[in-house]
């Protein structure tokens, strides 16, 4: 957990940091992949939602 620039408490998946324990994905990938497919899909969905929200705000 951390505070963002606006002072809001935020969190981040430990799998996105070096604080998580090695799991079967990390062991199998042997360090060749930094991101899991499901994490990338969630990130893609988040970016798409942010873009849609931004488009809604700029619509007349």
MMTF fields as JSON, N, C-alpha, C and O atoms, coordinates in Angstrom:
{
  "mmtfVersion": "1.0.0",
  "mmtfProducer": "UNKNOWN",
  "numBonds": 239,
  "numAtoms": 240,
  "numGroups": 60,
  "numChains": 1,
  "numModels": 1,
  "chainsPerModel": [1],
  "groupsPerChain": [60],
  "chainIdList": ["A"],
  "bondAtomList": [4, 2, 8, 6, 12, 10, 16, 14, 20, 18, 24, 22, 28, 26, 32, 30, 36, 34, 40, 38, 44, 42, 48, 46, 52, 50, 56, 54, 60, 58, 64, 62, 68, 66, 72, 70, 76, 74, 80, 78, 84, 82, 88, 86, 92, 90, 96, 94, 100, 98, 104, 102, 108, 106, 112, 110, 116, 114, 120, 118, 124, 122, 128, 126, 132, 130, 136, 134, 140, 138, 144, 142, 148, 146, 152, 150, 156, 154, 160, 158, 164, 162, 168, 166, 172, 170, 176, 174, 180, 178, 184, 182, 188, 186, 192, 190, 196, 194, 200, 198, 204, 202, 208, 206, 212, 210, 216, 214, 220, 218, 224, 222, 228, 226, 232, 230, 236, 234],
  "bondOrderList": [1, 1, 1, 1, 1, 1, 1, 1, 1, 1, 1, 1, 1, 1, 1, 1, 1, 1, 1, 1, 1, 1, 1, 1, 1, 1, 1, 1, 1, 1, 1, 1, 1, 1, 1, 1, 1, 1, 1, 1, 1, 1, 1, 1, 1, 1, 1, 1, 1, 1, 1, 1, 1, 1, 1, 1, 1, 1, 1],
  "groupList": [{"groupName": "UNK", "atomNameList": ["N", "CA", "C", "O"], "elementList": ["N", "C", "C", "O"], "formalChargeList": [0, 0, 0, 0], "bondAtomList": [1, 0, 2, 1, 3, 2], "bondOrderList": [1, 1, 2], "singleLetterCode": "X", "chemCompType": "L-PEPTIDE LINKING"}],
  "groupTypeList": [0, 0, 0, 0, 0, 0, 0, 0, 0, 0, 0, 0, 0, 0, 0, 0, 0, 0, 0, 0, 0, 0, 0, 0, 0, 0, 0, 0, 0, 0, 0, 0, 0, 0, 0, 0, 0, 0, 0, 0, 0, 0, 0, 0, 0, 0, 0, 0, 0, 0, 0, 0, 0, 0, 0, 0, 0, 0, 0, 0],
  "groupIdList": [1, 2, 3, 4, 5, 6, 7, 8, 9, 10, 11, 12, 13, 14, 15, 16, 17, 18, 19, 20, 21, 22, 23, 24, 25, 26, 27, 28, 29, 30, 31, 32, 33, 34, 35, 36, 37, 38, 39, 40, 41, 42, 43, 44, 45, 46, 47, 48, 49, 50, 51, 52, 53, 54, 55, 56, 57, 58, 59, 60],
  "secStructList": [7, 3, 3, 7, 6, 6, 1, 7, 3, 3, 7, 7, 7, 4, 4, 4, 1, 1, 7, 1, 7, 7, 7, 2, 2, 2, 2, 2, 2, 6, 6, 1, 7, 1, 1, 7, 2, 2, 2, 2, 2, 2, 2, 2, 2, 2, 2, 2, 2, 2, 2, 2, 2, 2, 2, 2, 2, 2, 7, 7],
  "xCoordList": [0.848, 0.0, 0.903, 1.989, 0.412, 1.17, 0.201, -0.971, 0.688, -0.116, 0.299, 1.486, -0.687, -0.388, -0.132, -0.127, 0.079, 0.41, -0.709, -0.451, -1.946, -3.078, -3.338, -4.293, -2.501, -2.66, -3.655, -4.003, -4.12, -5.061, -4.292, -3.254, -4.819, -4.199, -4.472, -5.623, -3.429, -3.526, -2.842, -2.11, -3.085, -2.417, -1.971, -2.377, -1.141, -0.588, -0.409, -0.084, -0.617, -0.403, 1.053, 1.956, 1.283, 2.665, 3.357, 4.586, 2.577, 3.187, 3.818, 4.592, 3.484, 4.087, 5.357, 5.99, 5.728, 6.886, 7.877, 7.654, 8.975, 9.95, 9.687, 10.527, 8.524, 8.187, 7.46, 7.35, 6.97, 6.204, 7.12, 8.293, 6.553, 7.292, 7.238, 6.275, 8.268, 8.265, 7.14, 6.948, 6.411, 5.338, 5.654, 6.73, 4.725, 4.976, 5.211, 6.018, 4.507, 4.73, 6.161, 6.846, 6.604, 7.955, 9.004, 10.01, 8.767, 9.714, 9.762, 10.839, 8.588, 8.525, 9.081, 9.697, 8.864, 9.337, 10.839, 11.464, 11.406, 12.85, 13.328, 14.461, 12.479, 12.856, 12.768, 13.155, 12.271, 12.188, 10.982, 10.924, 10.032, 8.828, 8.594, 8.562, 8.43, 8.228, 6.767, 6.459, 5.856, 4.431, 3.668, 4.007, 2.642, 1.742, 0.703, 0.392, 0.179, -0.842, -2.063, -2.597, -2.515, -3.712, -3.472, -4.385, -2.267, -1.958, -1.965, -2.452, -1.423, -1.426, -2.837, -3.158, -3.675, -5.069, -5.8, -6.576, -5.555, -6.173, -5.668, -6.443, -4.383, -3.822, -4.437, -4.777, -4.579, -5.198, -6.634, -7.052, -7.392, -8.776, -8.822, -9.689, -7.907, -7.85, -7.549, -8.187, -6.591, -6.252, -7.439, -7.742, -8.106, -9.289, -10.376, -11.001, -10.601, -11.617, -11.225, -12.074, -9.96, -9.496, -9.667, -10.062, -9.371, -9.55, -11.025, -11.373, -11.893, -13.33, -13.836, -14.625, -13.39, -13.781, -13.307, -14.027, -12.094, -11.541, -12.342, -12.597, -12.732, -13.543, -14.905, -15.425, -15.489, -16.79, -16.7, -17.624, -15.599, -15.42, -15.227, -15.629, -14.619, -14.347, -15.479, -15.448, -16.481, -17.622, -18.46, -18.648, -18.969, -19.754, -21.071, -21.817],
  "yCoordList": [-1.158, 0.0, 1.233, 1.239, 2.275, 3.514, 4.668, 4.459, 5.871, 7.064, 7.678, 7.868, 7.988, 8.607, 10.099, 10.597, 10.81, 12.237, 13.074, 14.161, 12.581, 13.305, 12.897, 13.375, 12.019, 11.589, 10.456, 10.123, 9.853, 8.735, 7.435, 7.194, 6.607, 5.312, 4.382, 4.201, 3.8, 2.908, 1.588, 1.472, 0.604, -0.686, -1.191, -0.668, -2.202, -2.772, -4.264, -4.685, -5.05, -6.49, -6.769, -6.19, -7.64, -7.962, -8.686, -8.689, -9.3, -9.968, -8.969, -9.352, -7.67, -6.64, -6.086, -5.19, -6.602, -6.101, -7.23, -8.369, -6.895, -7.917, -8.466, -9.179, -8.14, -8.587, -9.932, -10.55, -10.385, -11.621, -12.842, -12.781, -13.935, -15.19, -15.817, -15.623, -16.562, -17.253, -18.272, -19.035, -18.273, -19.247, -20.126, -20.02, -20.984, -21.93, -21.221, -21.682, -20.086, -19.351, -18.844, -19.024, -18.205, -17.642, -18.742, -18.566, -19.859, -20.972, -21.518, -21.784, -21.684, -22.241, -21.281, -21.711, -19.982, -19.013, -18.786, -18.295, -19.132, -18.986, -17.556, -17.326, -16.597, -15.196, -14.642, -13.497, -15.423, -14.965, -14.073, -13.376, -14.09, -13.275, -12.481, -13.041, -11.173, -10.309, -10.243, -9.927, -10.538, -10.367, -11.645, -12.376, -11.901, -13.012, -12.561, -11.373, -13.479, -13.154, -12.535, -11.541, -13.109, -12.557, -11.146, -10.321, -10.856, -9.496, -8.522, -7.399, -8.953, -8.095, -7.86, -6.761, -8.875, -8.712, -7.737, -6.906, -7.832, -6.88, -5.464, -4.509, -5.323, -4.009, -3.44, -2.258, -4.259, -3.831, -3.368, -2.347, -4.125, -3.742, -2.432, -1.597, -2.239, -1.004, 0.186, 1.233, 0.035, 1.11, 1.423, 2.59, 0.39, 0.596, 1.356, 2.258, 0.989, 1.671, 3.13, 4.019, 3.375, 4.751, 5.588, 6.751, 5.0, 5.722, 6.021, 7.118, 5.043, 5.244, 6.342, 7.193, 6.328, 7.37, 8.741, 9.732, 8.788, 10.046, 10.539, 11.736, 9.624, 9.995, 10.517, 11.473, 9.881, 10.327, 11.734, 12.53, 12.041, 13.363, 14.443, 15.589, 14.09, 15.097, 15.222, 16.107, 14.339, 14.407, 15.65, 15.988, 16.337, 17.572, 17.327, 18.272],
  "zCoordList": [0.0, 0.0, 0.0, 0.579, -0.671, -0.749, -0.944, -1.259, -0.759, -0.995, -2.325, -2.587, -3.162, -4.45, -4.268, -3.143, -5.37, -5.333, -4.714, -4.198, -4.76, -4.179, -2.73, -2.119, -2.172, -0.8, -0.611, 0.522, -1.711, -1.636, -1.406, -2.022, -0.51, -0.244, -1.423, -1.82, -1.975, -3.138, -2.825, -1.842, -3.665, -3.516, -4.874, -5.912, -4.855, -6.075, -5.84, -4.73, -6.861, -6.741, -6.395, -6.999, -5.44, -5.107, -6.255, -6.336, -7.144, -8.3, -9.261, -10.138, -9.097, -9.929, -9.289, -9.848, -8.138, -7.405, -7.171, -7.582, -6.503, -6.139, -4.74, -4.19, -4.152, -2.806, -2.779, -1.72, -3.916, -3.935, -3.891, -4.261, -3.431, -3.416, -4.805, -5.547, -5.143, -6.425, -6.453, -5.505, -7.538, -7.699, -8.9, -9.487, -9.259, -10.346, -11.676, -12.483, -11.923, -13.162, -13.236, -14.243, -12.151, -12.145, -12.28, -12.966, -11.632, -11.732, -13.156, -13.689, -13.771, -15.121, -16.167, -17.142, -15.967, -16.961, -16.854, -17.794, -15.737, -15.574, -15.743, -16.166, -15.418, -15.535, -16.946, -17.181, -17.882, -19.269, -19.517, -20.529, -18.614, -18.774, -17.503, -16.407, -17.653, -16.494, -16.088, -14.938, -17.019, -16.759, -17.073, -18.004, -16.289, -16.54, -17.56, -17.649, -18.309, -19.307, -18.634, -19.126, -17.513, -16.862, -16.338, -16.358, -15.871, -15.431, -16.606, -16.482, -17.748, -18.935, -19.45, -19.903, -19.385, -19.805, -18.891, -19.363, -17.576, -16.649, -16.893, -16.836, -17.164, -17.462, -18.738, -18.788, -19.752, -21.0, -20.782, -21.329, -19.977, -19.677, -18.909, -19.165, -17.978, -17.207, -18.115, -17.995, -19.013, -19.947, -20.855, -21.101, -21.35, -22.199, -21.454, -22.01, -20.192, -19.386, -19.149, -19.218, -18.872, -18.655, -19.917, -19.844, -21.072, -22.335, -22.587, -23.024, -22.311, -22.502, -21.569, -21.982, -20.328, -19.376, -19.843, -19.722, -20.375, -20.87, -22.086, -22.215, -22.967, -24.135, -23.697, -24.274, -22.662, -22.142, -21.576, -21.736, -20.918, -20.322, -21.384, -21.182, -22.506, -23.541, -24.56, -25.414, -24.475, -25.397, -25.07, -23.902, -26.127, -25.879, -25.202, -24.941]
}
